[in-house]
């Protein structure tokens, strides 16, 4: 069976909802398979065996779709001989995520699921995941390997999942225990908010990242996990790096101020620590800086400038994101307003103050030099002056840019409001 013959378009115009689905409900389980002749029959039989338990939670029909992703062994032949399983084939290997998306396109169910072909995830937990979608209103129900159930995941992958879990949780401001889980149940009408998704193994962490930022309801159900027999297709270094990049890039599509703001804040805090150390030395009577002192001074200034620039850049990006997403500017660094007026609205006077102090300091240093002061010591004051002037200019320009972007993002809303006033 060819891919084109099996595909059917999904209506992406329907908004994601959390209301319970009306019976009868069909669950379509997609199994991406690449050279899985040893385990594909077993996982299909195990999924078929949970049909009675699925009916108990409201799933009347079960559909199993195996997407052969360019296998060179007997995987496709075995699936074709199994009643109750549909086979969709990729002529060449296109990737884990691509196989799942092909399966989704070929599926007929209101609920879409996927699991691995090697039996590492327990299909016996599909009823619990479906119950989370049907009863608890979950848009995405995830089988979590890090929520208390027995897991035989290798230590190196446990460390990786710990990193991805905390990264997605911090950036998304919502706890996510297992962003890389390969066993999930998804509402069909949530795909419009989850797509686009990548074709590779980073399919699952990107789905988790989008779920959090799109405001979808995610429920994580503890599952047992058994490491596959034989060599895993996951490369810890290559795929781990890909996971990191795609999580960060996907987050930047939604709330740049949170990610860039944290980076900027970290730079400012490090700069403040270095500056405090220099002040402490001065308080102890040290009047001349050695090589390390000069290095710390320059490092503190660079970190301060980088921190302020990154923070303001993140806030500016949020306004750009709002233009494309047609919604109000997203919440910033800590996931909720810190001030009654957003911090970026204060950039104008903060910039003018920093710039004014820089200019005043430069004038004072120049006057002292003209009056016979030690020119070899005025470099510090001139450097500080230039630093303050640049910070002030950065803040003021950022304030102007954000006000323009804010006006553009609100233009359509204001047009509709004012047209409503004049329409009889």
NORRASUL-V482564 format. One record per residue. N is the residue number from 1. SS is DSSP state (H for helix, E for strand, C for the rest). OMEGA is omega in whole degrees, -180 to 180 (* if undefined). Layout:
n:N ss:SS omega:OMEGA
n:N ss:SS omega:OMEGA
//
This chain:
n:1 ss:C omega:-178
n:2 ss:C omega:179
n:3 ss:H omega:-176
n:4 ss:H omega:-179
n:5 ss:H omega:-175
n:6 ss:H omega:-172
n:7 ss:C omega:176
n:8 ss:C omega:-174
n:9 ss:C omega:176
n:10 ss:C omega:178
n:11 ss:C omega:-178
n:12 ss:C omega:-178
n:13 ss:C omega:-178
n:14 ss:C omega:180
n:15 ss:C omega:177
n:16 ss:C omega:-180
n:17 ss:C omega:179
n:18 ss:C omega:179
n:19 ss:C omega:180
n:20 ss:C omega:180
n:21 ss:C omega:-180
n:22 ss:C omega:178
n:23 ss:C omega:-4
n:24 ss:C omega:-177
n:25 ss:E omega:176
n:26 ss:E omega:174
n:27 ss:E omega:176
n:28 ss:E omega:-180
n:29 ss:E omega:180
n:30 ss:E omega:178
n:31 ss:E omega:174
n:32 ss:E omega:-174
n:33 ss:E omega:174
n:34 ss:C omega:180
n:35 ss:C omega:-178
n:36 ss:C omega:-177
n:37 ss:C omega:-177
n:38 ss:C omega:-173
n:39 ss:C omega:-173
n:40 ss:H omega:-179
n:41 ss:H omega:-178
n:42 ss:H omega:-177
n:43 ss:H omega:177
n:44 ss:H omega:179
n:45 ss:H omega:-180
n:46 ss:H omega:178
n:47 ss:H omega:179
n:48 ss:H omega:-178
n:49 ss:H omega:-178
n:50 ss:C omega:-179
n:51 ss:H omega:178
n:52 ss:H omega:179
n:53 ss:H omega:177
n:54 ss:H omega:180
n:55 ss:H omega:179
n:56 ss:H omega:-180
n:57 ss:C omega:174
n:58 ss:C omega:178
n:59 ss:E omega:-175
n:60 ss:E omega:-174
n:61 ss:E omega:180
n:62 ss:E omega:178
n:63 ss:E omega:180
n:64 ss:E omega:-179
n:65 ss:E omega:176
n:66 ss:E omega:178
n:67 ss:E omega:178
n:68 ss:E omega:-172
n:69 ss:E omega:177
n:70 ss:C omega:-179
n:71 ss:C omega:177
n:72 ss:C omega:178
n:73 ss:C omega:-175
n:74 ss:C omega:-177
n:75 ss:H omega:-177
n:76 ss:H omega:-179
n:77 ss:H omega:-180
n:78 ss:H omega:-179
n:79 ss:H omega:180
n:80 ss:H omega:-179
n:81 ss:C omega:-176
n:82 ss:C omega:176
n:83 ss:C omega:177
n:84 ss:C omega:178
n:85 ss:E omega:177
n:86 ss:E omega:179
n:87 ss:E omega:171
n:88 ss:E omega:-173
n:89 ss:E omega:166
n:90 ss:E omega:179
n:91 ss:C omega:178
n:92 ss:C omega:180
n:93 ss:C omega:-179
n:94 ss:C omega:177
n:95 ss:C omega:-177
n:96 ss:H omega:-179
n:97 ss:H omega:179
n:98 ss:H omega:179
n:99 ss:H omega:179
n:100 ss:H omega:-180
n:101 ss:H omega:175
n:102 ss:H omega:177
n:103 ss:H omega:178
n:104 ss:H omega:180
n:105 ss:H omega:-179
n:106 ss:H omega:-173
n:107 ss:C omega:178
n:108 ss:C omega:-172
n:109 ss:C omega:171
n:110 ss:C omega:175
n:111 ss:E omega:180
n:112 ss:E omega:-178
n:113 ss:E omega:172
n:114 ss:E omega:177
n:115 ss:E omega:-178
n:116 ss:E omega:-178
n:117 ss:C omega:-174
n:118 ss:C omega:176
n:119 ss:C omega:180
n:120 ss:C omega:177
n:121 ss:E omega:-176
n:122 ss:C omega:179
n:123 ss:H omega:177
n:124 ss:H omega:180
n:125 ss:H omega:179
n:126 ss:H omega:176
n:127 ss:H omega:179
n:128 ss:H omega:179
n:129 ss:H omega:178
n:130 ss:H omega:178
n:131 ss:H omega:177
n:132 ss:H omega:179
n:133 ss:H omega:-174
n:134 ss:H omega:-175
n:135 ss:C omega:-178
n:136 ss:C omega:177
n:137 ss:C omega:-180
n:138 ss:C omega:172
n:139 ss:C omega:178
n:140 ss:E omega:176
n:141 ss:E omega:-172
n:142 ss:E omega:171
n:143 ss:E omega:-172
n:144 ss:E omega:178
n:145 ss:C omega:-176
n:146 ss:C omega:-178
n:147 ss:C omega:172
n:148 ss:C omega:180
n:149 ss:C omega:-178
n:150 ss:C omega:-179
n:151 ss:E omega:178
n:152 ss:C omega:180
n:153 ss:C omega:178
n:154 ss:C omega:-175
n:155 ss:H omega:-177
n:156 ss:H omega:178
n:157 ss:H omega:174
n:158 ss:H omega:178
n:159 ss:H omega:179
n:160 ss:H omega:179
n:161 ss:H omega:175
n:162 ss:H omega:180
n:163 ss:H omega:-178
n:164 ss:H omega:-179
n:165 ss:H omega:-178
n:166 ss:H omega:179
n:167 ss:H omega:179
n:168 ss:H omega:-179
n:169 ss:H omega:-179
n:170 ss:H omega:-178
n:171 ss:H omega:-177
n:172 ss:H omega:180
n:173 ss:C omega:178
n:174 ss:C omega:-177
n:175 ss:C omega:176
n:176 ss:C omega:-174
n:177 ss:C omega:-174
n:178 ss:C omega:-177
n:179 ss:C omega:-177
n:180 ss:C omega:-179
n:181 ss:C omega:180
n:182 ss:C omega:176
n:183 ss:C omega:-175
n:184 ss:E omega:169
n:185 ss:E omega:-175
n:186 ss:E omega:172
n:187 ss:E omega:180
n:188 ss:H omega:-175
n:189 ss:H omega:171
n:190 ss:H omega:-177
n:191 ss:H omega:-180
n:192 ss:H omega:179
n:193 ss:H omega:-179
n:194 ss:H omega:-180
n:195 ss:C omega:3
n:196 ss:C omega:178
n:197 ss:C omega:-175
n:198 ss:C omega:-179
n:199 ss:C omega:-174
n:200 ss:C omega:180
n:201 ss:C omega:177
n:202 ss:C omega:178
n:203 ss:H omega:-174
n:204 ss:H omega:179
n:205 ss:H omega:177
n:206 ss:H omega:176
n:207 ss:H omega:179
n:208 ss:H omega:-180
n:209 ss:H omega:179
n:210 ss:H omega:-179
n:211 ss:H omega:-179
n:212 ss:H omega:-175
n:213 ss:H omega:178
n:214 ss:C omega:-180
n:215 ss:C omega:177
n:216 ss:C omega:178
n:217 ss:C omega:-179
n:218 ss:E omega:177
n:219 ss:E omega:-180
n:220 ss:E omega:-179
n:221 ss:E omega:179
n:222 ss:E omega:176
n:223 ss:C omega:172
n:224 ss:C omega:-178
n:225 ss:E omega:179
n:226 ss:C omega:179
n:227 ss:C omega:-177
n:228 ss:C omega:174
n:229 ss:C omega:-178
n:230 ss:C omega:-174
n:231 ss:C omega:178
n:232 ss:C omega:177
n:233 ss:C omega:-179
n:234 ss:C omega:174
n:235 ss:C omega:-175
n:236 ss:H omega:-177
n:237 ss:H omega:-175
n:238 ss:H omega:-178
n:239 ss:H omega:176
n:240 ss:H omega:177
n:241 ss:H omega:179
n:242 ss:H omega:177
n:243 ss:H omega:-178
n:244 ss:H omega:-177
n:245 ss:H omega:-176
n:246 ss:H omega:176
n:247 ss:H omega:-179
n:248 ss:H omega:-178
n:249 ss:H omega:179
n:250 ss:H omega:178
n:251 ss:H omega:179
n:252 ss:H omega:178
n:253 ss:C omega:-174
n:254 ss:C omega:-175
n:255 ss:C omega:-178
n:256 ss:H omega:-176
n:257 ss:H omega:-178
n:258 ss:H omega:-178
n:259 ss:H omega:-179
n:260 ss:H omega:178
n:261 ss:H omega:178
n:262 ss:H omega:177
n:263 ss:H omega:179
n:264 ss:H omega:179
n:265 ss:H omega:179
n:266 ss:H omega:178
n:267 ss:H omega:-180
n:268 ss:H omega:179
n:269 ss:H omega:177
n:270 ss:H omega:178
n:271 ss:H omega:179
n:272 ss:H omega:178
n:273 ss:H omega:178
n:274 ss:H omega:179
n:275 ss:H omega:179
n:276 ss:H omega:177
n:277 ss:H omega:178
n:278 ss:H omega:177
n:279 ss:H omega:179
n:280 ss:H omega:177
n:281 ss:H omega:180
n:282 ss:H omega:180
n:283 ss:H omega:179
n:284 ss:C omega:176
n:285 ss:C omega:178
n:286 ss:C omega:-176
n:287 ss:C omega:180
n:288 ss:C omega:-179
n:289 ss:C omega:173
n:290 ss:C omega:-179
n:291 ss:H omega:-180
n:292 ss:H omega:178
n:293 ss:H omega:178
n:294 ss:H omega:179
n:295 ss:H omega:179
n:296 ss:H omega:180
n:297 ss:H omega:180
n:298 ss:H omega:179
n:299 ss:H omega:179
n:300 ss:H omega:-180
n:301 ss:H omega:179
n:302 ss:H omega:180
n:303 ss:H omega:179
n:304 ss:H omega:-179
n:305 ss:H omega:178
n:306 ss:H omega:-179
n:307 ss:H omega:180
n:308 ss:H omega:-180
n:309 ss:H omega:-179
n:310 ss:H omega:179
n:311 ss:H omega:-179
n:312 ss:H omega:177
n:313 ss:H omega:178
n:314 ss:H omega:179
n:315 ss:H omega:178
n:316 ss:H omega:179
n:317 ss:H omega:-180
n:318 ss:H omega:178
n:319 ss:H omega:176
n:320 ss:H omega:178
n:321 ss:H omega:-179
n:322 ss:H omega:178
n:323 ss:H omega:-177
n:324 ss:H omega:-177
n:325 ss:H omega:177
n:326 ss:C omega:178
n:327 ss:C omega:-179
n:328 ss:C omega:-179
n:329 ss:C omega:-175
n:330 ss:C omega:179
n:331 ss:C omega:-169
n:332 ss:C omega:-163
n:333 ss:C omega:-172
n:334 ss:C omega:176
n:335 ss:C omega:177
n:336 ss:C omega:-179
n:337 ss:C omega:178
n:338 ss:C omega:-179
n:339 ss:C omega:177
n:340 ss:C omega:172
n:341 ss:C omega:-179
n:342 ss:C omega:-175
n:343 ss:H omega:-177
n:344 ss:H omega:178
n:345 ss:H omega:177
n:346 ss:H omega:-175
n:347 ss:H omega:-176
n:348 ss:H omega:-178
n:349 ss:H omega:175
n:350 ss:H omega:178
n:351 ss:H omega:179
n:352 ss:H omega:179
n:353 ss:H omega:180
n:354 ss:H omega:179
n:355 ss:H omega:179
n:356 ss:H omega:178
n:357 ss:H omega:179
n:358 ss:H omega:179
n:359 ss:H omega:179
n:360 ss:H omega:-180
n:361 ss:H omega:178
n:362 ss:H omega:179
n:363 ss:H omega:179
n:364 ss:H omega:180
n:365 ss:H omega:179
n:366 ss:H omega:180
n:367 ss:H omega:179
n:368 ss:H omega:179
n:369 ss:H omega:180
n:370 ss:H omega:-180
n:371 ss:C omega:175
n:372 ss:C omega:178
n:373 ss:C omega:-179
n:374 ss:C omega:-176
n:375 ss:H omega:-179
n:376 ss:H omega:-180
n:377 ss:H omega:-178
n:378 ss:C omega:-179
n:379 ss:H omega:-179
n:380 ss:H omega:-177
n:381 ss:H omega:178
n:382 ss:H omega:178
n:383 ss:H omega:178
n:384 ss:H omega:179
n:385 ss:H omega:-180
n:386 ss:H omega:180
n:387 ss:H omega:-179
n:388 ss:H omega:180
n:389 ss:H omega:180
n:390 ss:H omega:177
n:391 ss:H omega:-180
n:392 ss:H omega:179
n:393 ss:H omega:179
n:394 ss:H omega:-178
n:395 ss:H omega:-177
n:396 ss:H omega:178
n:397 ss:H omega:178
n:398 ss:H omega:179
n:399 ss:H omega:179
n:400 ss:H omega:-178
n:401 ss:H omega:-178
n:402 ss:H omega:178
n:403 ss:H omega:177
n:404 ss:H omega:180
n:405 ss:H omega:178
n:406 ss:H omega:179
n:407 ss:H omega:179
n:408 ss:H omega:-178
n:409 ss:H omega:-178
n:410 ss:H omega:-172
n:411 ss:H omega:-177
n:412 ss:H omega:179
n:413 ss:H omega:-179
n:414 ss:H omega:177
n:415 ss:H omega:180
n:416 ss:H omega:179
n:417 ss:H omega:-176
n:418 ss:H omega:175
n:419 ss:H omega:179
n:420 ss:H omega:-180
n:421 ss:H omega:-177
n:422 ss:H omega:179
n:423 ss:C omega:-179
n:424 ss:C omega:*
//
